[in-house]
Amino acid sequence: MTAATRIEPVTPIAAHLGAVGAAAASASRLLHDRRLGALWRALDLRRGLSLAAAPDANDALRGFASYALELDCDAGRFSLAIACRADAALSLAAAPDLGAPLRALAAEALFGETTERLSRLVLPGVQAVALAPLPAEQAPRTGWCSLRRDGAEIARVAVQQLPGPVHDALRGAARPHGQRSAWRSVLRLPGAVAIASRALSIDVLRSLRVGDVVLLPAALQALEGAAAALRLGPRGARCLAAPGRIQGNSWTVEGGLQMLDDDQDLLAEPGEPADAIGELELPVRFEIETVSVPLADLEAIEPGYVIELAVPAAEARLRLVSCGQVIGHAELVAVGSRLGARITRMVARDDADHHG
């Protein structure tokens, strides 16, 4: 079977994708931003507290008791999910037989010192207003953060609701100062997530027509959870790159930034000599566009930080990129147990056809 064989049937991938909620994505940019580390440390009364990305729910919360904590502030109301293995104080404060008014008083007693500090530092008027048990089926599936004290996990937290004004108020604590930081916030780097690459001969590239399907590497079984490399910078030049994974409509950082040449991740062992120029194999990268990222945010990200794709993953359009040039466009489809890229446009030929 050739790389550009017409294959039927092909199916959309929407049903195969999970999702990272808007609140979870927004919260990840607060919890995993180095510039906000000082704020989170200031809220820790006993010191030694650290934050780290935690596994998505599914079975990851087995053995945990979960609670919903609602907080109110001048910027609006927001809510957190809290999960821990055993906490007598939380269990007692959230007991259903207490009634809502008593649970509100208990929540303020438990979290009052922390909310007082948060109110003074960045979120005026914040106070805990409700605490209740959270059924497992209602717990967030993504966006969990592990709270660790001196290396030992004490609880997990996920944001359930985070209105824009509350997010912006918290984000204000990370706002840069000074001329050097100002231009970094204004200058934005274009970004793309490379989900796969493979070598295609020039003859195959010439033969591609609308409706053809290019099979992606067999190792890429599904988009959800797939390893992908974020590349940030001008096309055809050295760029910043970081490893991560696709989660729903977003990409999550899993490692540190590296400086790469445009084709550095595509270097491979040389193939057999080609008899004709049409048999020369070129590296082709399949990319999904992300939202642009300010430099000030980029230098502060840590593993667990979520970057949205520019469009929902099920509607994503792939770019076929070779040697620093966009040579075509495609849509992502499912072909049996594999993913494929159905060609929607080949730039050089379609442009030539258009201009006669």
C-alpha positions, -999 to +999 in steps of 0.1 A: +000+000+000+015+034-010+015+064+012-010+082-010-035+053-017-072+062-018-088+044+012-124+041+021-140+044+045-124+072+065-141+086+095-139+119+116-119+118+148-142+139+170-155+108+189-120+097+197-109+129+215-111+138+251-113+174+262-095+198+285-121+222+299-117+260+295-114+264+333-087+237+335-067+252+306-069+287+322-060+273+356-030+255+342-015+288+331-018+300+366-006+270+385+023+262+362+037+297+356+070+303+374+062+340+378+033+330+401+055+307+423+061+336+448+023+341+452+016+304+458+045+302+483+031+333+501-002+315+506+015+285+523+014+291+560+037+262+570+061+265+540+075+236+521+045+234+497+051+227+460+028+222+430+031+196+402+009+184+374-011+153+384-025+124+362-059+129+347-088+115+367-101+082+353-086+058+379-061+083+392-084+094+420-092+059+432-090+059+470-094+096+473-123+115+489-134+145+468-149+178+478-162+209+461-150+243+475-167+275+464-151+309+469-164+344+463-144+376+457-149+411+442-141+397+408-166+369+409-173+334+422-150+304+414-148+268+426-122+242+432-123+204+435-101+190+463-092+153+466-073+137+494-069+102+508-079+109+544-086+143+560-108+143+591-112+181+591-124+182+555-147+152+560-162+168+591-166+202+576-183+188+544-206+164+563-241+166+546-259+166+580-243+199+589-265+219+565-252+245+541-249+274+566-227+254+590-206+240+561-200+275+549-188+285+584-166+254+585-151+262+551-142+297+563-127+283+595-105+258+575-094+282+547-098+316+563-061+323+568-053+313+532-081+334+518-071+364+539-036+363+525-050+358+490-073+388+495-045+410+507-021+400+480-041+398+447-078+389+450-097+414+471-127+402+491-121+365+486-137+341+511-147+305+512-185+303+510-194+266+505-179+232+510-196+199+500-188+163+491-181+159+454-194+127+438-166+109+418-187+111+386-188+149+389-150+153+396-130+170+368-113+145+344-084+168+337-065+197+351-055+182+385-025+196+404-007+177+431+000+196+463+032+183+480+048+192+512+084+184+515+080+160+486+050+140+500+016+145+483-010+158+507-039+166+483-049+172+447-067+203+434-085+211+402-103+242+391-140+237+382-151+272+375-128+302+368-146+333+354-125+356+332-123+385+357-110+361+385-084+346+361-073+381+350-069+393+386-047+363+395-028+367+363-021+402+373+004+389+399+025+376+370+024+408+350+060+417+340+076+451+348+103+471+331+111+478+294+128+444+288+098+424+299+074+448+282+086+441+247+087+403+254+050+405+263+042+423+230+063+401+208+045+369+201+060+338+184+040+317+159+036+282+171+028+247+158+026+213+173+043+187+151+024+154+156+043+133+130+068+133+102+075+108+074+095+108+042+075+110+009+091+108-025+087+137-049+067+114-072+042+107-044+039+144-036+033+152-073+005+125-074-015+138-044-050+150-052-079+163-031-094+133-013-061+113-012-052+100+023-016+100+035-012+075+063+006+089+093+033+067+110+019+035+125+032+045+160+006+073+160-024+053+170-046+082+182-044+119+186-056+119+223-024+115+244-001+115+214+034+128+219+040+160+199+067+186+197+058+223+201+078+245+177+079+283+182+096+307+159+098+319+123+095+292+097+127+280+081+150+293+109+162+281+143+133+277+167+124+269+203+109+235+208+095+215+237+082+179+241+046+174+252+013+156+245-021+163+229-049+165+254-083+172+238-081+206+221-048+215+239-011+205+241+006+200+275+043+207+282+062+176+294+098+189+292+121+218+289+127+242+260+154+235+234+169+254+206+166+235+173+173+239+136+142+239+115+148+203+104+168+190+134+141+166+146+137+152+111+173+140+106+174+103+098+198+077+085+204+081+047+184+059+025+194+039-006+207+059-036+178+071-058+179+066-095+159+097-104+152+131-088+115+121-085+125+093-061+144+116-038+127+115-004+120+147+014+110+150+051+073+161+054+060+174+088+023+173+097+015+203+119-015+215+138-015+253+146-016+265+182-025+299+196+005+323+197+024+325+229+040+357+244+077+354+251+071+365+287+048+334+292+071+312+272+101+316+295+079+309+325+062+277+315+067+244+333+055+208+327+017+208+331+011+242+314-016+239+288-015+256+254-047+255+233-048+245+197-059+272+174-091+253+166-108+222+182-087+192+174-115+174+156-117+204+132-080+209+129-064+214+095-029+200+090-001+218+073+023+196+052+057+213+057+089+203+039+122+221+040+107+251+057+079+255+031+042+247+034+036+223+005+000+214+012-030+212+035-050+183+048-077+173+073-072+147+100-092+115+095-093+080+111-084+051+088-092+019+107-069+020+138-046+046+123-048+083+117-045+098+082-042+132+065-067+137+037-053+162+013-074+193+008-049+213-012-014+209-027+001+244-028+024+244-059+001+224-082-032+239-071-017+274-074-004+266-109-039+252-119-055+283-105-033+306-126-036+285-157 
